[in-house]
């Protein structure tokens, strides 16, 4: 009995700690803008990933205008992550990998939407690929 109670208490504390760590998207956006340059690539990429997930859900729900707005946020925060990664020299490889995954997800989303809605998604995927290429160039440039 005591083991079950202890296990339940540990589980409850873990869940509460996890819930406390979950920041709202708006809080994360604000934190991203005020963070140190070294921390910005990860924070901005996290915002972009959350917005990408939101855009996918919105496209699925048929809320195209809201989805396009989320798509713009994806590109904006990827650009911020790119700039911070190059400026700080931190998380360049991780940021490039995250961009590759997001671009692939965008291409997957593009295949599921109406023809009229595909162009902005393709443009976002192309922009992420361009940012990713710049990060690769930065990583492998000669000293």
N, CA, C and O atoms as a MOPAC input file, in Angstrom:
PM7 MOZYME 1SCF
protein

 N      0.82400 1    -1.19000 1     0.00000 1
 C      0.00000 1     0.00000 1     0.00000 1
 C      0.87000 1     1.25600 1     0.00000 1
 O      0.60800 1     2.22100 1    -0.71900 1
 N      1.90000 1     1.21100 1     0.82200 1
 C      2.76500 1     2.37500 1     0.94400 1
 C      3.50400 1     2.64500 1    -0.36800 1
 O      3.71800 1     3.80600 1    -0.71800 1
 N      3.89400 1     1.60900 1    -1.09400 1
 C      4.58200 1     1.75000 1    -2.37000 1
 C      3.67000 1     2.39700 1    -3.40200 1
 O      4.11000 1     3.24300 1    -4.18100 1
 N      2.40000 1     2.00200 1    -3.41000 1
 C      1.45800 1     2.59900 1    -4.35200 1
 C      1.24900 1     4.07500 1    -4.05400 1
 O      1.15000 1     4.88600 1    -4.97500 1
 N      1.18200 1     4.42700 1    -2.78300 1
 C      0.99700 1     5.82500 1    -2.40600 1
 C      2.21600 1     6.64600 1    -2.78400 1
 O      2.08200 1     7.76000 1    -3.29000 1
 N      3.40200 1     6.10600 1    -2.54400 1
 C      4.64000 1     6.80400 1    -2.90000 1
 C      4.73600 1     6.97800 1    -4.41700 1
 O      5.10600 1     8.05000 1    -4.89600 1
 N      4.40900 1     5.94600 1    -5.15900 1
 C      4.43900 1     6.02200 1    -6.61400 1
 C      3.45600 1     7.06300 1    -7.12500 1
 O      3.77400 1     7.82200 1    -8.04100 1
 N      2.26600 1     7.10500 1    -6.54000 1
 C      1.26200 1     8.08700 1    -6.94400 1
 C      1.73200 1     9.50000 1    -6.63700 1
 O      1.51100 1    10.41500 1    -7.43100 1
 N      2.38000 1     9.68500 1    -5.48800 1
 C      2.88100 1    11.01400 1    -5.11500 1
 C      3.97500 1    11.47100 1    -6.06700 1
 O      3.99900 1    12.63100 1    -6.48000 1
 N      4.87900 1    10.56500 1    -6.41400 1
 C      5.95400 1    10.90700 1    -7.34500 1
 C      5.37900 1    11.26000 1    -8.71600 1
 O      5.81900 1    12.21600 1    -9.35500 1
 N      4.40800 1    10.49200 1    -9.15400 1
 C      3.76200 1    10.75900 1   -10.43500 1
 C      3.06700 1    12.11500 1   -10.43500 1
 O      3.14800 1    12.85400 1   -11.41600 1
 N      2.38800 1    12.44500 1    -9.34600 1
 C      1.69700 1    13.73300 1    -9.23800 1
 C      2.68800 1    14.88700 1    -9.28100 1
 O      2.46900 1    15.87400 1    -9.98200 1
 N      3.76900 1    14.76200 1    -8.53600 1
 C      4.78800 1    15.82500 1    -8.51800 1
 C      5.41100 1    15.98800 1    -9.90500 1
 O      5.65200 1    17.11200 1   -10.34400 1
 N      5.66800 1    14.89400 1   -10.58600 1
 C      6.24100 1    14.93800 1   -11.93000 1
 C      5.29200 1    15.64000 1   -12.89700 1
 O      5.71700 1    16.47400 1   -13.69600 1
 N      4.01600 1    15.30300 1   -12.82300 1
 C      3.02300 1    15.93600 1   -13.70300 1
 C      2.91500 1    17.42600 1   -13.43500 1
 O      2.82200 1    18.22400 1   -14.36800 1
 N      2.92800 1    17.80600 1   -12.15600 1
 C      2.84400 1    19.23000 1   -11.81600 1
 C      4.08400 1    19.98300 1   -12.29100 1
 O      3.97700 1    21.10700 1   -12.78100 1
 N      5.24100 1    19.38000 1   -12.15100 1
 C      6.47100 1    20.02400 1   -12.61600 1
 C      6.45200 1    20.17700 1   -14.13300 1
 O      6.87100 1    21.20900 1   -14.65800 1
 N      5.96800 1    19.15300 1   -14.84200 1
 C      5.88400 1    19.22800 1   -16.29900 1
 C      4.91400 1    20.32300 1   -16.72400 1
 O      5.20300 1    21.07600 1   -17.65400 1
 N      3.76800 1    20.42200 1   -16.05600 1
 C      2.77400 1    21.45100 1   -16.39200 1
 C      3.32300 1    22.84400 1   -16.12500 1
 O      3.02700 1    23.78000 1   -16.86700 1
 N      4.11200 1    22.98600 1   -15.08100 1
 C      4.68600 1    24.29300 1   -14.76300 1
 C      5.71000 1    24.70200 1   -15.82300 1
 O      5.86900 1    25.89100 1   -16.09700 1
 N      6.40900 1    23.72500 1   -16.42400 1
 C      7.41000 1    24.03600 1   -17.42600 1
 C      6.79000 1    24.39700 1   -18.77500 1
 O      7.42200 1    25.08400 1   -19.57800 1
 N      5.58300 1    23.95100 1   -19.02800 1
 C      4.93300 1    24.23100 1   -20.30100 1
 C      4.57400 1    25.72100 1   -20.36700 1
 O      3.72500 1    26.20100 1   -19.61500 1
 N      5.21400 1    26.41700 1   -21.25000 1
 C      4.93800 1    27.83000 1   -21.43200 1
 C      3.91600 1    27.99600 1   -22.54500 1
 O      3.85100 1    27.19600 1   -23.47900 1
 N      3.13300 1    29.03300 1   -22.42700 1
 C      2.22300 1    29.31700 1   -23.52800 1
 C      3.05500 1    29.82000 1   -24.70300 1
 O      4.19600 1    30.25300 1   -24.53900 1
 N      2.47100 1    29.75500 1   -25.86000 1
 C      3.16900 1    30.20000 1   -27.06000 1
 C      3.51700 1    31.68500 1   -26.97200 1
 O      4.61100 1    32.09600 1   -27.35900 1
 N      2.59100 1    32.47700 1   -26.46600 1
 C      2.83700 1    33.92000 1   -26.33300 1
 C      3.99700 1    34.19500 1   -25.38000 1
 O      4.83500 1    35.05400 1   -25.65500 1
 N      4.05100 1    33.46600 1   -24.25600 1
 C      5.15600 1    33.63700 1   -23.31000 1
 C      6.48800 1    33.28100 1   -23.96400 1
 O      7.49500 1    33.96200 1   -23.76900 1
 N      6.47300 1    32.21800 1   -24.72800 1
 C      7.69400 1    31.78000 1   -25.40600 1
 C      8.13800 1    32.79300 1   -26.46000 1
 O      9.33400 1    33.02900 1   -26.63000 1
 N      7.17400 1    33.39300 1   -27.16800 1
 C      7.50700 1    34.42200 1   -28.16400 1
 C      8.15800 1    35.62700 1   -27.49700 1
 O      9.15100 1    36.15500 1   -27.99700 1
 N      7.60600 1    36.05900 1   -26.37700 1
 C      8.16100 1    37.20300 1   -25.65000 1
 C      9.55200 1    36.86400 1   -25.12700 1
 O     10.47900 1    37.66700 1   -25.22500 1
 N      9.68300 1    35.66400 1   -24.57100 1
 C     10.97200 1    35.22900 1   -24.03900 1
 C     12.02000 1    35.12500 1   -25.14100 1
 O     13.19700 1    35.41200 1   -24.92100 1
 N     11.58800 1    34.72000 1   -26.31100 1
 C     12.49000 1    34.58700 1   -27.44900 1
 C     13.10000 1    35.93900 1   -27.82500 1
 O     14.29400 1    36.03500 1   -28.11000 1
 N     12.27600 1    36.96500 1   -27.82200 1
 C     12.75600 1    38.29300 1   -28.20800 1
 C     13.69000 1    38.90800 1   -27.17100 1
 O     14.54900 1    39.72100 1   -27.51100 1
 N     13.52200 1    38.51700 1   -25.89500 1
 C     14.33700 1    39.13600 1   -24.84800 1
 C     15.48700 1    38.24100 1   -24.37700 1
 O     16.23900 1    38.62900 1   -23.48300 1
 N     15.63200 1    37.06700 1   -24.95800 1
 C     16.65800 1    36.12000 1   -24.51700 1
 C     18.03900 1    36.52500 1   -25.02000 1
 O     18.18100 1    37.32900 1   -25.94200 1
 N     19.05100 1    35.94200 1   -24.38300 1
 C     20.42200 1    36.14800 1   -24.85000 1
 C     20.55300 1    35.52800 1   -26.24000 1
 O     19.80800 1    34.61500 1   -26.59500 1
 N     21.48700 1    36.02300 1   -27.00300 1
 C     21.69000 1    35.54500 1   -28.37700 1
 C     21.99400 1    34.05200 1   -28.39100 1
 O     21.56100 1    33.34500 1   -29.30100 1
 N     22.73100 1    33.56100 1   -27.39900 1
 C     23.08000 1    32.13800 1   -27.34700 1
 C     21.84900 1    31.25100 1   -27.16200 1
 O     21.82700 1    30.11700 1   -27.64100 1
 N     20.82900 1    31.75800 1   -26.47400 1
 C     19.62500 1    30.97700 1   -26.19200 1
 C     18.55700 1    31.12000 1   -27.27800 1
 O     17.65400 1    30.29000 1   -27.38100 1
 N     18.66600 1    32.15900 1   -28.07100 1
 C     17.62900 1    32.46800 1   -29.05100 1
 C     17.39500 1    31.40700 1   -30.13000 1
 O     16.23800 1    31.16300 1   -30.47000 1
 N     18.43200 1    30.76100 1   -30.68800 1
 C     18.15000 1    29.78500 1   -31.74600 1
 C     17.18900 1    28.67800 1   -31.30700 1
 O     16.26500 1    28.32700 1   -32.03900 1
 N     17.40900 1    28.13800 1   -30.12300 1
 C     16.55200 1    27.07300 1   -29.62500 1
 C     15.13900 1    27.54700 1   -29.32900 1
 O     14.16500 1    26.86300 1   -29.64700 1
 N     15.03400 1    28.71900 1   -28.72000 1
 C     13.71000 1    29.25500 1   -28.37900 1
 C     12.91100 1    29.57800 1   -29.63600 1
 O     11.73400 1    29.23300 1   -29.74000 1
 N     13.55100 1    30.23500 1   -30.57500 1
 C     12.85100 1    30.60700 1   -31.81300 1
 C     12.45400 1    29.37500 1   -32.62200 1
 O     11.36800 1    29.33000 1   -33.19900 1
 N     13.32500 1    28.38900 1   -32.66200 1
 C     12.98600 1    27.15000 1   -33.37800 1
 C     11.81700 1    26.44300 1   -32.69800 1
 O     10.98100 1    25.84000 1   -33.37000 1
 N     11.75600 1    26.51400 1   -31.37400 1
 C     10.64000 1    25.90900 1   -30.64500 1
 C      9.33000 1    26.61100 1   -30.99400 1
 O      8.30900 1    25.95700 1   -31.20400 1
 N      9.35900 1    27.93700 1   -31.05400 1
 C      8.16000 1    28.69500 1   -31.44700 1
 C      7.74400 1    28.30600 1   -32.86200 1
 O      6.56100 1    28.09000 1   -33.12900 1
 N      8.71600 1    28.21900 1   -33.76700 1
 C      8.41500 1    27.86000 1   -35.16000 1
 C      7.79100 1    26.46700 1   -35.23600 1
 O      6.83100 1    26.25800 1   -35.97700 1
 N      8.32900 1    25.52000 1   -34.47800 1
 C      7.77600 1    24.15800 1   -34.49200 1
 C      6.34900 1    24.12800 1   -33.95900 1
 O      5.48900 1    23.43700 1   -34.50500 1
 N      6.10400 1    24.87800 1   -32.89300 1
 C      4.73900 1    24.94000 1   -32.35000 1
 C      3.77700 1    25.57700 1   -33.34500 1
 O      2.64800 1    25.11500 1   -33.50800 1
 N      4.22200 1    26.62800 1   -34.00100 1
 C      3.36800 1    27.29100 1   -34.98700 1
 C      3.13700 1    26.39700 1   -36.20000 1
 O      2.06300 1    26.43500 1   -36.80000 1
 N      4.12000 1    25.60500 1   -36.56100 1
 C      3.95800 1    24.66800 1   -37.67200 1
 C      2.89700 1    23.62400 1   -37.32900 1
 O      2.05700 1    23.28200 1   -38.16100 1
 N      2.94300 1    23.13400 1   -36.12100 1
 C      1.93300 1    22.17300 1   -35.67100 1
 C      0.55600 1    22.83000 1   -35.68900 1
 O     -0.42400 1    22.22200 1   -36.11800 1
 N      0.49000 1    24.06700 1   -35.22300 1
 C     -0.76400 1    24.80300 1   -35.22100 1
 C     -1.27100 1    25.03500 1   -36.64200 1
 O     -2.46400 1    24.88800 1   -36.90800 1
 N     -0.37400 1    25.39400 1   -37.54900 1
 C     -0.76600 1    25.62400 1   -38.94300 1
 C     -1.33500 1    24.35400 1   -39.56000 1
 O     -2.33300 1    24.39900 1   -40.27900 1
 N     -0.70600 1    23.23800 1   -39.28000 1
 C     -1.19700 1    21.95900 1   -39.79700 1
 C     -2.61300 1    21.68200 1   -39.28600 1
 O     -3.49100 1    21.28400 1   -40.05100 1
 N     -2.82100 1    21.89400 1   -38.00200 1
 C     -4.14700 1    21.66900 1   -37.42200 1
 C     -5.17700 1    22.62800 1   -38.01800 1
 O     -6.31700 1    22.24200 1   -38.27500 1
 N     -4.77100 1    23.87300 1   -38.23500 1
 C     -5.69500 1    24.86800 1   -38.78800 1
 C     -6.04000 1    24.55400 1   -40.24400 1
 O     -7.19300 1    24.69500 1   -40.65200 1
 N     -5.05300 1    24.13200 1   -41.02500 1
 C     -5.34800 1    23.73700 1   -42.40500 1
 C     -6.30800 1    22.55300 1   -42.41400 1
 O     -7.24200 1    22.51100 1   -43.21500 1
 N     -6.07900 1    21.60000 1   -41.52800 1
 C     -6.94700 1    20.42800 1   -41.44000 1
 C     -8.37200 1    20.83300 1   -41.06400 1
 O     -9.33800 1    20.25200 1   -41.55900 1
 N     -8.49800 1    21.82500 1   -40.19100 1
 C     -9.80700 1    22.28900 1   -39.74800 1
 C    -10.47200 1    23.22100 1   -40.76000 1
 O    -11.62500 1    23.60800 1   -40.57500 1
 N     -9.76400 1    23.58200 1   -41.81900 1
 C    -10.33100 1    24.45400 1   -42.84200 1
 C    -10.21900 1    25.94000 1   -42.52600 1
 O    -10.85000 1    26.75800 1   -43.19600 1
 N     -9.43400 1    26.30200 1   -41.52700 1
 C     -9.23900 1    27.70600 1   -41.14600 1
 C     -7.98700 1    28.22900 1   -41.85600 1
 O     -6.92500 1    28.38100 1   -41.25200 1
 N     -8.14300 1    28.49400 1   -43.13200 1
 C     -7.00600 1    28.78900 1   -44.00000 1
 C     -6.32900 1    30.10800 1   -43.63900 1
 O     -5.10100 1    30.18000 1   -43.63300 1
 N     -7.10400 1    31.15600 1   -43.33700 1
 C     -6.49400 1    32.44400 1   -43.02000 1
 C     -5.64900 1    32.37200 1   -41.75200 1
 O     -4.54900 1    32.92100 1   -41.69900 1
 N     -6.16600 1    31.69800 1   -40.73900 1
 C     -5.41200 1    31.53700 1   -39.49600 1
 C     -4.17900 1    30.66500 1   -39.72700 1
 O     -3.12100 1    30.90500 1   -39.14400 1
 N     -4.32400 1    29.66500 1   -40.57100 1
 C     -3.19500 1    28.78600 1   -40.88100 1
 C     -2.09000 1    29.55900 1   -41.60200 1
 O     -0.90600 1    29.35700 1   -41.33300 1
 N     -2.47800 1    30.43100 1   -42.50300 1
 C     -1.47200 1    31.24000 1   -43.21600 1
 C     -0.74800 1    32.17800 1   -42.25900 1
 O      0.45200 1    32.41400 1   -42.40300 1
 N     -1.47400 1    32.71100 1   -41.28400 1
 C     -0.83700 1    33.55800 1   -40.27600 1
 C      0.17300 1    32.76000 1   -39.46000 1
 O      1.27100 1    33.24200 1   -39.18200 1
 N     -0.19400 1    31.55200 1   -39.08100 1
 C      0.73800 1    30.68600 1   -38.34200 1
 C      1.93700 1    30.34100 1   -39.21300 1
 O      3.06000 1    30.24300 1   -38.71800 1
 N      1.70300 1    30.16000 1   -40.50200 1
 C      2.77700 1    29.85600 1   -41.44200 1
 C      3.77200 1    31.01700 1   -41.53300 1
 O      4.98000 1    30.79900 1   -41.62700 1
 N      3.26200 1    32.24000 1   -41.50400 1
 C      4.14000 1    33.42000 1   -41.50900 1
 C      4.99300 1    33.45600 1   -40.24600 1
 O      6.16900 1    33.81700 1   -40.29100 1
 N      4.38500 1    33.07600 1   -39.10800 1
 C      5.14400 1    33.02600 1   -37.86200 1
 C      6.25100 1    31.97700 1   -37.93500 1
 O      7.34200 1    32.18400 1   -37.40400 1
 N      5.96900 1    30.85500 1   -38.59200 1
 C      6.98200 1    29.80700 1   -38.74700 1
 C      8.19800 1    30.38800 1   -39.45900 1
 O      9.32900 1    30.21500 1   -39.00600 1
 N      7.96700 1    31.06700 1   -40.55800 1
 C      9.07800 1    31.64100 1   -41.32600 1
 C      9.78800 1    32.73000 1   -40.53300 1
 O     11.01800 1    32.78300 1   -40.51000 1
 N      9.02200 1    33.59400 1   -39.88800 1
 C      9.61000 1    34.69200 1   -39.11600 1
 C     10.51800 1    34.16800 1   -38.00800 1
 O     11.63800 1    34.65100 1   -37.84200 1
 N     10.04300 1    33.18800 1   -37.25300 1
 C     10.84400 1    32.68800 1   -36.14300 1
 C     11.99500 1    31.80700 1   -36.62000 1
 O     13.01200 1    31.70100 1   -35.93500 1
 N     11.85300 1    31.18600 1   -37.76100 1
 C     12.99400 1    30.46300 1   -38.33700 1
 C     14.07300 1    31.45400 1   -38.75400 1
 O     15.26200 1    31.18900 1   -38.57400 1
 N     13.67400 1    32.58000 1   -39.30400 1
 C     14.65000 1    33.60200 1   -39.67500 1
 C     15.37000 1    34.13200 1   -38.43700 1
 O     16.57900 1    34.36300 1   -38.46700 1
 N     14.62100 1    34.32500 1   -37.34800 1
 C     15.23700 1    34.78400 1   -36.09800 1
 C     16.20400 1    33.73500 1   -35.55200 1
 O     17.29300 1    34.07200 1   -35.08700 1
 N     15.80800 1    32.47300 1   -35.61000 1
 C     16.68300 1    31.39400 1   -35.13900 1
 C     17.94500 1    31.32700 1   -35.99000 1
 O     19.04600 1    31.14600 1   -35.46900 1
 N     17.78000 1    31.47500 1   -37.29900 1
 C     18.91100 1    31.46900 1   -38.23500 1
 C     19.88600 1    32.58700 1   -37.90100 1
 O     21.08800 1    32.36000 1   -37.77000 1
 N     19.34900 1    33.80300 1   -37.76300 1
 C     20.20200 1    34.96000 1   -37.48200 1
 C     20.94400 1    34.80500 1   -36.15500 1
 O     22.13200 1    35.11500 1   -36.06500 1
 N     20.24500 1    34.32900 1   -35.13400 1
 C     20.86900 1    34.16400 1   -33.82400 1
 C     21.92200 1    33.05600 1   -33.84800 1
 O     22.97000 1    33.18000 1   -33.21500 1
 N     21.64600 1    31.98200 1   -34.57300 1
 C     22.61200 1    30.88300 1   -34.65600 1
 C     23.88800 1    31.33900 1   -35.34200 1
 O     24.98700 1    31.00200 1   -34.90100 1
 N     23.75000 1    32.09800 1   -36.40900 1
 C     24.94200 1    32.58500 1   -37.12600 1
 C     25.68500 1    33.61400 1   -36.27300 1
 O     26.91500 1    33.60800 1   -36.21000 1
 N     24.92800 1    34.49600 1   -35.61800 1
 C     25.54600 1    35.54000 1   -34.81000 1
 C     26.29700 1    34.95400 1   -33.61400 1
 O     27.41000 1    35.38000 1   -33.30500 1
 N     25.68900 1    33.98200 1   -32.94800 1
 C     26.29900 1    33.42900 1   -31.73800 1
 C     27.24400 1    32.26500 1   -32.03200 1
 O     28.16300 1    31.99800 1   -31.25800 1
 N     27.01900 1    31.57700 1   -33.14500 1
 C     27.79700 1    30.38400 1   -33.44400 1
 C     27.34000 1    29.18000 1   -32.63700 1
 O     27.99000 1    28.13600 1   -32.66300 1
 N     26.23800 1    29.31000 1   -31.92500 1
 C     25.70700 1    28.23400 1   -31.08300 1
 C     24.51400 1    27.58100 1   -31.76300 1
 O     23.73700 1    28.24700 1   -32.44600 1
 N     24.37500 1    26.27500 1   -31.57200 1
 C     23.23400 1    25.50200 1   -32.05600 1
 C     23.04000 1    25.59100 1   -33.57200 1
 O     21.91800 1    25.43600 1   -34.05500 1
 N     24.09600 1    25.83400 1   -34.31900 1
 C     23.98400 1    25.94800 1   -35.77500 1
 C     23.55100 1    24.61100 1   -36.36900 1
 O     22.63700 1    24.55700 1   -37.19200 1
 N     24.20600 1    23.54100 1   -35.95000 1
 C     23.87500 1    22.22200 1   -36.48700 1
 C     22.45200 1    21.81700 1   -36.09900 1
 O     21.69300 1    21.33800 1   -36.94100 1
 N     22.09000 1    22.00900 1   -34.82900 1
 C     20.74700 1    21.64400 1   -34.37600 1
 C     19.68000 1    22.45700 1   -35.09600 1
 O     18.63100 1    21.92700 1   -35.46300 1
 N     19.94500 1    23.72900 1   -35.29500 1
 C     18.99500 1    24.59400 1   -35.98400 1
 C     18.81400 1    24.13600 1   -37.42700 1
 O     17.69300 1    24.11200 1   -37.93600 1
 N     19.90300 1    23.77600 1   -38.08100 1
 C     19.82000 1    23.28300 1   -39.45500 1
 C     18.99000 1    22.00100 1   -39.53000 1
 O     18.19100 1    21.82900 1   -40.45000 1
 N     19.17800 1    21.11900 1   -38.57800 1
 C     18.41400 1    19.86600 1   -38.54900 1
 C     16.92800 1    20.14800 1   -38.32000 1
 O     16.07200 1    19.54600 1   -38.96800 1
 N     16.62800 1    21.05500 1   -37.40700 1
 C     15.23000 1    21.41200 1   -37.14000 1
 C     14.58000 1    22.03000 1   -38.36800 1
 O     13.41500 1    21.75500 1   -38.65600 1
 N     15.32200 1    22.86600 1   -39.10000 1
 C     14.78200 1    23.46500 1   -40.32100 1
 C     14.49300 1    22.39800 1   -41.37400 1
 O     13.48000 1    22.46500 1   -42.07000 1
 N     15.38700 1    21.41600 1   -41.48800 1
 C     15.17700 1    20.34000 1   -42.46000 1
 C     13.90200 1    19.56700 1   -42.14000 1
 O     13.11900 1    19.25000 1   -43.03500 1
 N     13.70200 1    19.27000 1   -40.87500 1
 C     12.49400 1    18.54900 1   -40.46600 1
 C     11.23600 1    19.37900 1   -40.70500 1
 O     10.21700 1    18.85100 1   -41.15000 1
 N     11.30600 1    20.66700 1   -40.41400 1
 C     10.14000 1    21.52900 1   -40.62200 1
 C      9.82500 1    21.67700 1   -42.10500 1
 O      8.65600 1    21.68100 1   -42.48900 1
 N     10.85500 1    21.79800 1   -42.94400 1
 C     10.63100 1    21.90100 1   -44.38800 1
 C      9.98100 1    20.63000 1   -44.92300 1
 O      9.09200 1    20.69200 1   -45.77300 1
 N     10.42100 1    19.49100 1   -44.43000 1
 C      9.80500 1    18.21900 1   -44.84000 1
 C      8.35000 1    18.15600 1   -44.38900 1
 O      7.48900 1    17.68700 1   -45.13300 1
 N      8.07600 1    18.62200 1   -43.18400 1
 C      6.70200 1    18.63500 1   -42.67900 1
 C      5.83900 1    19.57000 1   -43.52900 1
 O      4.68000 1    19.26300 1   -43.80800 1
 N      6.39300 1    20.69500 1   -43.93400 1
 C      5.65300 1    21.61900 1   -44.79700 1
 C      5.30900 1    20.96100 1   -46.13000 1
 O      4.20200 1    21.12800 1   -46.64300 1
 N      6.25000 1    20.22300 1   -46.68100 1
 C      5.97000 1    19.52700 1   -47.94000 1
 C      4.88300 1    18.47100 1   -47.74800 1
 O      4.06200 1    18.25400 1   -48.63900 1
 N      4.87800 1    17.82000 1   -46.59600 1
 C      3.81600 1    16.85000 1   -46.29900 1
 C      2.45600 1    17.54000 1   -46.18300 1
 O      1.45000 1    17.04500 1   -46.69200 1
 N      2.44300 1    18.68000 1   -45.51300 1
 C      1.19000 1    19.43500 1   -45.35600 1
 C      0.68700 1    19.88800 1   -46.71700 1
 O     -0.51200 1    19.84500 1   -46.99000 1
 N      1.60800 1    20.32200 1   -47.56700 1
 C      1.23600 1    20.81200 1   -48.90500 1
 C      0.44700 1    19.77100 1   -49.67700 1
 O     -0.47900 1    20.11300 1   -50.41300 1
 N      0.79700 1    18.52800 1   -49.52000 1
 C      0.11700 1    17.45200 1   -50.24900 1
 C     -1.30900 1    17.21000 1   -49.76400 1
 O     -2.08500 1    16.53800 1   -50.44400 1
 N     -1.66600 1    17.75100 1   -48.59200 1
 C     -2.98100 1    17.47000 1   -48.02400 1
 C     -3.98000 1    18.60700 1   -48.19400 1
 O     -5.15500 1    18.44400 1   -47.86600 1
 N     -3.53400 1    19.75900 1   -48.70200 1
 C     -4.42900 1    20.90900 1   -48.79400 1
 C     -4.89300 1    21.13600 1   -50.23000 1
 O     -4.38500 1    20.52500 1   -51.17100 1
 N     -5.86500 1    22.02700 1   -50.37200 1
 C     -6.36600 1    22.39800 1   -51.69800 1
 C     -5.25600 1    23.04900 1   -52.52200 1
 O     -4.29200 1    23.58700 1   -51.97700 1
 N     -5.41000 1    22.98800 1   -53.82800 1
 C     -4.41200 1    23.53500 1   -54.73400 1
 C     -4.15300 1    25.02100 1   -54.46100 1
 O     -3.01000 1    25.47400 1   -54.51600 1
 N     -5.21400 1    25.77600 1   -54.16700 1
 C     -5.06700 1    27.22000 1   -53.93400 1
 C     -4.22000 1    27.52100 1   -52.70200 1
 O     -3.59300 1    28.57700 1   -52.61800 1
 N     -4.20200 1    26.60500 1   -51.75700 1
 C     -3.49000 1    26.83200 1   -50.50500 1
 C     -2.05900 1    26.30400 1   -50.52900 1
 O     -1.32400 1    26.47300 1   -49.55600 1
 N     -1.65900 1    25.67600 1   -51.61000 1
 C     -0.33500 1    25.05400 1   -51.67500 1
 C      0.79500 1    26.05900 1   -51.87200 1
 O      1.89900 1    25.84000 1   -51.37400 1
 N      0.54600 1    27.14800 1   -52.58100 1
 C      1.61100 1    28.09900 1   -52.92300 1
 C      2.26800 1    28.70800 1   -51.68600 1
 O      3.49700 1    28.71400 1   -51.62000 1
 N      1.51800 1    29.22800 1   -50.68900 1
 C      2.20500 1    29.79300 1   -49.51900 1
 C      2.97200 1    28.74300 1   -48.71400 1
 O      3.99800 1    29.04400 1   -48.10500 1
 N      2.46900 1    27.52300 1   -48.71900 1
 C      3.16700 1    26.45500 1   -48.00000 1
 C      4.48300 1    26.13400 1   -48.70300 1
 O      5.50900 1    25.94900 1   -48.04800 1
 N      4.45700 1    26.06900 1   -50.02500 1
 C      5.67900 1    25.82000 1   -50.79300 1
 C      6.66700 1    26.96400 1   -50.61500 1
 O      7.87100 1    26.73200 1   -50.50400 1
 N      6.16900 1    28.19000 1   -50.58700 1
 C      7.04800 1    29.34700 1   -50.38400 1
 C      7.72300 1    29.28400 1   -49.01900 1
 O      8.90500 1    29.60500 1   -48.89700 1
 N      6.98600 1    28.87300 1   -47.99900 1
 C      7.56000 1    28.74300 1   -46.65800 1
 C      8.61500 1    27.63200 1   -46.63900 1
 O      9.68200 1    27.79700 1   -46.04900 1
 N      8.31500 1    26.51200 1   -47.28000 1
 C      9.27500 1    25.40300 1   -47.34000 1
 C     10.54900 1    25.83900 1   -48.07400 1
 O     11.65800 1    25.50600 1   -47.65600 1
 N     10.37900 1    26.58100 1   -49.16400 1
 C     11.53500 1    27.06800 1   -49.91900 1
 C     12.37900 1    28.01500 1   -49.08100 1
 O     13.60800 1    27.96900 1   -49.13700 1
 N     11.72600 1    28.87800 1   -48.30000 1
 C     12.44800 1    29.82800 1   -47.45100 1
 C     13.23800 1    29.08100 1   -46.37100 1
 O     14.38400 1    29.43100 1   -46.08700 1
 N     12.63300 1    28.06500 1   -45.77600 1
 C     13.33000 1    27.27800 1   -44.76500 1
 C     14.52300 1    26.54300 1   -45.36800 1
 O     15.57400 1    26.43100 1   -44.73600 1
 N     14.36000 1    26.04800 1   -46.58100 1
 C     15.47800 1    25.38400 1   -47.26500 1
 C     16.60800 1    26.36800 1   -47.54100 1
 O     17.78100 1    26.01300 1   -47.42400 1
 N     16.26400 1    27.60200 1   -47.90800 1
 C     17.30000 1    28.61700 1   -48.15100 1
 C     18.04400 1    28.94300 1   -46.85100 1
 O     19.26900 1    29.06300 1   -46.84800 1
 N     17.30400 1    29.08400 1   -45.75400 1
 C     17.93300 1    29.35300 1   -44.46400 1
 C     18.82300 1    28.17900 1   -44.05000 1
 O     19.92100 1    28.37100 1   -43.52800 1
 N     18.34000 1    26.98300 1   -44.29000 1
 C     19.09100 1    25.77000 1   -43.96000 1
 C     20.39300 1    25.70700 1   -44.76000 1
 O     21.44200 1    25.34900 1   -44.22300 1
 N     20.32000 1    26.05400 1   -46.03300 1
 C     21.50900 1    26.06200 1   -46.88500 1
 C     22.52900 1    27.07600 1   -46.38400 1
 O     23.73100 1    26.81100 1   -46.38500 1
 N     22.04400 1    28.24000 1   -45.95600 1
 C     22.95300 1    29.24600 1   -45.41100 1
 C     23.63200 1    28.74600 1   -44.13800 1
 O     24.81500 1    29.00700 1   -43.91800 1
 N     22.88600 1    28.02900 1   -43.30300 1
 C     23.48500 1    27.47300 1   -42.08800 1
 C     24.54300 1    26.42700 1   -42.43700 1
 O     25.60500 1    26.38500 1   -41.81600 1
 N     24.25300 1    25.58800 1   -43.42300 1
 C     25.24400 1    24.59400 1   -43.85500 1
 C     26.49700 1    25.27100 1   -44.39600 1
 O     27.61700 1    24.85500 1   -44.10000 1
 N     26.30100 1    26.30300 1   -45.18000 1
 C     27.43600 1    27.05000 1   -45.72200 1
 C     28.25800 1    27.65200 1   -44.59100 1
 O     29.48800 1    27.63100 1   -44.62900 1
 N     27.57900 1    28.18600 1   -43.59300 1
 C     28.27100 1    28.77300 1   -42.44900 1
 C     29.06000 1    27.71400 1   -41.67700 1
 O     30.17500 1    27.97100 1   -41.22300 1
 N     28.47400 1    26.52300 1   -41.53200 1
 C     29.15400 1    25.45300 1   -40.77900 1
 C     30.40500 1    24.96100 1   -41.48600 1
 O     31.40500 1    24.64600 1   -40.84100 1
 N     30.35200 1    24.89400 1   -42.81100 1
 C     31.44700 1    24.26800 1   -43.54100 1
 C     32.32400 1    25.24800 1   -44.30500 1
 O     33.11000 1    24.84200 1   -45.16000 1
 N     32.19900 1    26.51500 1   -44.00800 1
 C     33.06200 1    27.48000 1   -44.69500 1
 C     34.49000 1    27.34700 1   -44.18500 1
 O     34.72900 1    26.90000 1   -43.06300 1
 N     35.41200 1    27.73600 1   -45.01500 1
 C     36.83200 1    27.67300 1   -44.63500 1
 C     37.14400 1    28.70500 1   -43.58400 1
 O     36.49700 1    29.74900 1   -43.50300 1
 N     38.12300 1    28.41000 1   -42.79500 1
 C     38.50700 1    29.33300 1   -41.71000 1
 C     39.22200 1    30.53600 1   -42.26200 1
 O     39.62000 1    31.42000 1   -41.50300 1

